[in-house]
Amino acid sequence: MTFTPLHRALGLAPSPLTDDILDSAVGAGVKETDDLDWKSELPPIKNLSQGDVPKDIAAMANSGGGMIIYGVEEDQKSATRRKSVGELTEIHERAYRSAAVTAISPPIFGLGVHRLGTDPQAVAVVAPASVDGPHLVYKNDLFGAPIRNDADTAWMKERQIEAMYRARFDERRRTSDAVDTMYNEAAEGRDSQARAWFVAVAHPRVPVVLSRPDRHEISAIFERAETVSLSISRNHGVHPLNNMDGLNPRPGLRRWTAVNKAASEPWKESWADVHHDGSVTVAAALGGHRMNANAYFEGWQVEGRGLETGVADFAALVRAVSEAQHLDEYEVRVGVVWDGEQPLQVLDVDGMIRTYVGTSTTLRRFVPIRSTINAAGSDESFHREVFRLAEDCVNQGGITSLNIMMEPSINPED
């Protein structure tokens, strides 16, 4: 569900943004605020990044996020009537989004663009809250940091810029601490002296604060995650999502838990949590998998394919939560937890898809991998980020190539 400045001004609960909501806001004469800006016309596509668009978007992002609505006339900052802006073409939208990336530093991703109505037509642009401020706008050799001052746009003073940089670094430290806490919690209580465990956690850079999803919404997220996983990986090996009950999640402390359903095959044990704030945790048994019908690998022997399916399913769950909760960037930590005496071995496969030890590098400790994933990016860019994450995992064990993850396509526009 969406909650915008229009919802707040009209006293509405979170819901999809519609043309009727905009009509109601205009009829009520809703005033511009620090997170709502009325504009009567769309900016021309020519030299769009050289106009006011970067400044307007950066000001909203620097002020905690907000909405710019094109197609509303105002008087004394109050909406008076609708005015059609015509059709927003795909090329025009692409140029608009490009301005938010190329003309602002750090770039602003994840703009929400909503086409409202047909006659008159309006366009609502939602600039997300950002923790990477201050966002700077450059013109020639000069730069500035715009910010909303009630209904107007002003430029930050030096002390404001300093304070925002300090807030950025503090946020990164808090996020890193939150990720570490989740990782340790997910690893705690696993039989990691008997077998290695795949543990992965993700925390959104800007957590959800109003959401408390119900069981049906969480079930839909797990169902969507399975689809996303199979769009970036092959349906081979052991996928953790197949061994947890995502259709019947159980409530926990500010989270929903998909419990293990592989009781008859304990070597497939898998668990996942989707937290109310949008965080994600996955833990799956990785060592001691079945070798063949009559034998199992040792607890310290980890199949590279198992690492790949773990990364694919974990990232797919993050993507599904991001879509449902309207989140974008996540800080992630992925690792293998093993507390036994033997060193870890990451097993590769040969040309006949048979597992062997040949290229493995023994590890006394698997170093957890930290990364940032833009879960709201394009399919291609998301696939590439997950592919690199999986590569980092298997490379640490001496393996060069991935076998389960599909090769991502190259899109020059990403």
N, C-alpha and C positions, 0 to 999 in steps of 0.2 A: 504494500500500500504506500501511497505518496502523501506527504504532509508538506504543503507549501505555504508561503506567506498569505496566499488567498484563503486557504483553509483556516489559518489562524485568524485572519481578519473577519471571516464570516462565522467563526465558532464551529467549524465542521471537524468531524473526526477524520483521521487519515483515510483517503480514498483516491481512486484514479482522478487525475486532473481532466476536467471536461469543459466543453464550451458553455454548458449551463452554469458552471461555477464562475467562469469569467463573466458571463452576463450578469450574474447576481452581484459580483464585486463591482462592476461598472454601475449597475443600478443603485447600489448602496453608496456610491461615491467614495470608495475606498481610497485612502490617501497613500502617496508614496512614503516609504520608510527607508531605513538603512538596508533592508533586504528586499525591497520591491521598487522597481523603476518602470514607469509607463513611458512608452515611446510610440509615436503615431505611425512611423514608417520604418520599413526594413532598411538597413544600410546597403548602399549599392555594392554590387559584387566587385567592381573595379577598385583596386587599391584598398580593399577592405581592411587589410592588416595595418594600413597607414592612417586609418581614421580613428574614431572613438571606441570601436569595438574592443580592442585589447584593454584600453583603460577601464571601460565599463565592466568587463569580465574580471579583470584583476582586482578592481575595487570591491566587487562582491565577494570574491574568494578571500581577500584580505580582511573582510568584515565578518567572516563566519559563514559565508554562503548566502545566496539569494536568488532572485528571479528578475529577469528583464522580459517585459511583455511588449511586443511590437503589434500595433493595431489598436491602440487606445489613446484617445485624446484626453488631455487633462487641463484643469484650470485651478491655479493656486495649489498645485500638487494633488488635487483630487480628480479621480476619473470622471469624465463627463459623458463620453459616448464611444462606441466602437467605430473603427475605420478600417476598411479592408486593406490589407497589405499585398494582396495577390498571392499567388502560389510560391511557396519556398521550394525551389528546385533542388534536386540532389546535388548539383554542381554548386549552387549557392550555399547549401548547408555544409558541404565539404570545405569551401573556402572559409566559412565562418569558424568551423572547428579548427582549421589549419591556423587561423589567426591566434587562437587560444594556445597553440603549441609553439608556433614560430616567432610570434611577436611578444611573448611574455616569458620571463625567466624567474623561477623555474616554470616550465610549461604547465598548463592546466588541462588535464584530461577528464573525461567522463562528463562532459556537458550533457544535460538532458534537453532535448529539443522536441517540443510538442506542437503539432499543427492543430489549431482549434477552429472549428467552424468552416463553412464554405462560403457563406454570403451574409455577413462579412467574414473574411479570413483573418486569423491572428496567429502569431507565433510566440510561444513562451519558451524562453531559454533559462534553464536552471543551472546556475554555477554552484558546484558542490562546495561544502566546507573543506578547507584545506589546512593541513598541518605543515605545509612547506613554505609558509609565508616568511618574509614578505615577498610577494610576487612583483617583479619589477617590469616596467614598460620602458622600452628604449626608443628614442627618436634621435637619429644621427648619433652624435657622441654623448648625448645626455640621457639620463635615466631617472625615473622617479617611482615611488611606490604609492599608487592611488588607494584611497580608502573611502568608504561611505561615511558621510557626516549627516545623519538623519536622511533627508531626501536628496542631498547633494553629494557630489564627489569632490574630495579634497586630496591634498598630497601630504603624505606623512612627514613629520619632522624627524630629525636625527634620533631623538630619544625614542620615538615610536618604532622606528626601524630597528634600533638596538633591542628594544623589548621584544619585538616579534622574532628576531633571530634567537634570542635567549629562549623564548617559548618553543621554538622549533627544536632546539637541541634538548630541552627538557622533555619534550614529547617523545623524541626518539629514545631517550634513556628509559622513560616509563614503558614504552612499547616493548623495548628489549627485555626489561625486567618481567613484564607480563608474559612474554613468550617463554622465557626461561622457567617461570613458575609453572606454566601449563605443561611444558615439556617434562619437568621433574615429576609433576603429578601424574602424567600419562605413563611414565616409566615405572612409577612406584608400584610395588606389589606384583610385578611380573616375575615369572620364574626364569630370570635372565642368567642365573647360574647354570641352568640346565639347557637353555636354548636361547638363541639371539632373537631380539624383537625389533621390528620396524616401528619407529615412533615418529610421528610428524604432527606439528601444530602450526596453526596460522591465526594471527590476530589482526583485525582490520586497523589500518592507520587511524580511521575515524569510526569508532564503534557505534553501533545502533543504540539509541537511548530510549526510544519509544516502543520498541517491538517486544512482543511476548508471543511468539508464534504458537499455534495450536498443533495438535498431533497430525491433523490432516495436512497442514502446510509443511511440516517436517517430512512426512511421508512423501509428499510431492518432490521435495528437495532431494531425497535419496533416490527416487525414481529418475529424476532428471540427471543426477550425478552418474548413474550407470550409463545413460546415453552419451553424456559428455566423455566419459572415460573411453568408450568404444569408438569415439570419433578421433581419438589421438593415440590409441593403443590397440593391439590385436587381442582377440579373445582367446589367448593362450595362457598357460600357466595358472597360477592361483591368484585370483583377484579378491582382495579383502572385502569389497562391497558385496560379493556373492555369498559371503559367509557371515554376514550380520543381518539382523532383522530390521531393515530400514522401513518396512511397511508398518511395523508395530513398535515405534520407539517408546521408550519409557521415560517419564519425567525424572529429572534430577535437580540439583541445586543450580537454578538459573540456566538450565540446559535440558536438552533431550538426548537420550542415549540409545543408540542402536546396539543391542546386545548380541553377543556371539550366538550363532545358531548351528555351529559345527561341532556339537558335543560328541557326536559319533566319530568324528575325525579331528581329534584335538590338535593335530599339527596345523590345521587351518584356522585356529582361533583368531577372531578379529573383533574389534570394538571401535565405535566412533561416537563422538559427542558433537552436537551442534549447540553452541551456547546462545543465549538470548541476545548477546551483544554482537553476534555474527562471527565469533571465533569458532574454529574447527580443530578437533583432535582425532587422530587415527592411531590405533595401536594394533599390530598384527604379528602373530608368531612368524618368524622368518627362518630360524634354524630348525634342523630336524625334520625337514619336509620329506615326503615320500620319494624314495629313489626309484623304486619299481614296485611290483605287486608284493614283493616279499621282504623289502628292506627299506631303511630310512637313512638319510644323511645324519651325521653327527650334529649336535646342537650348535657347534661353532662353524658349521659349513652352511653358507648362505648362497643361494642361487642368485646370480645377477638378474635373472628374469623376475625373481620375487621382489627385488628392489625396484625394478621398473614398474611392475603392476602396483606396488605400494604407492609409488610417486604418482602414477597416473590416476589411481582411484582417489587419493588424497586431494590432488589438485582439482579433479573433477568435482569433488564435494565442495571445495572452496568456491569454484566457479558457480555451482548451483546455488549456494548460499548467497553469493554476491548478486546473482540475478534476482533472487527473491527479496533480498533486503536492500537492494540498490546501493551496494558497497563497491569500492574499486580496489585500492591498493591494500595489500596484506603483507605483513612481515611474517616470514615462515622460518621454521627450524626443522630440519629433517635429519634423522640419524638412525643408527643401529645400536641398541643397548645390549651389551654382552658383558657379564661379570664372571665368566668361567675362567679356568686356568689356561686352556688352550688358546692360541691366537686365532683370530677370525680368518676364514678363507671365503673369498667371493668366487663362486664357481661360474665358469663360462660354458657355452655350448659349442659343439663343432658343427661342421657342415651338414651332418645328419641329425642336428637338433638333439644330440646326446650330451649330457652334462659331463664336464671333465675339469680337472684342477689345473691343468697345464699352465695357463697364463696368470694364475692367481698370485697376488702379493699378500703375504700374511700380515695381519694387522693386530697389534696389541690393543689398539683402541681405534674405533671408527670415530673420526672427528665430525661432529654434527655440522651440517651445512646450513648457513644462514643466507637468506635471499629475500628480495622483495618481488612480489608478483602483482601485476595489474590484472586482477581477475575480471575487470570490466572491459578489457581491451578487445580488439578484433579476434576472431577465431584463430587467424594466422599468428598474430603476435603472442597470444596466450599459448598456443601450441609450441612456439619456439622457446618461450620461457620455461615451460614444463620439460621440454626435451633437454634443455641445458641443465636443468636441475637433476634429471635422471642421469645424464652423462657424468655430472660431478660425483654422483653416488657410486656408479660402477667403476669410474676411473680410479677412485680411491682404492679399490680392490685389485687394480692392475688390468682391468678389462677396458678395451678400447671402444668396441661397438655395442650399440643397443640392438636388442632382438625383438622386444615386444612393442616398444614405442615406434610409431610410424614417423618417417622422415617428414618434418614440416615443410610446407611450401614457402617460397620466397615471394613476398609482396613488397615491391619497391616503395609503396606509399606508406608502409608501417615504419 
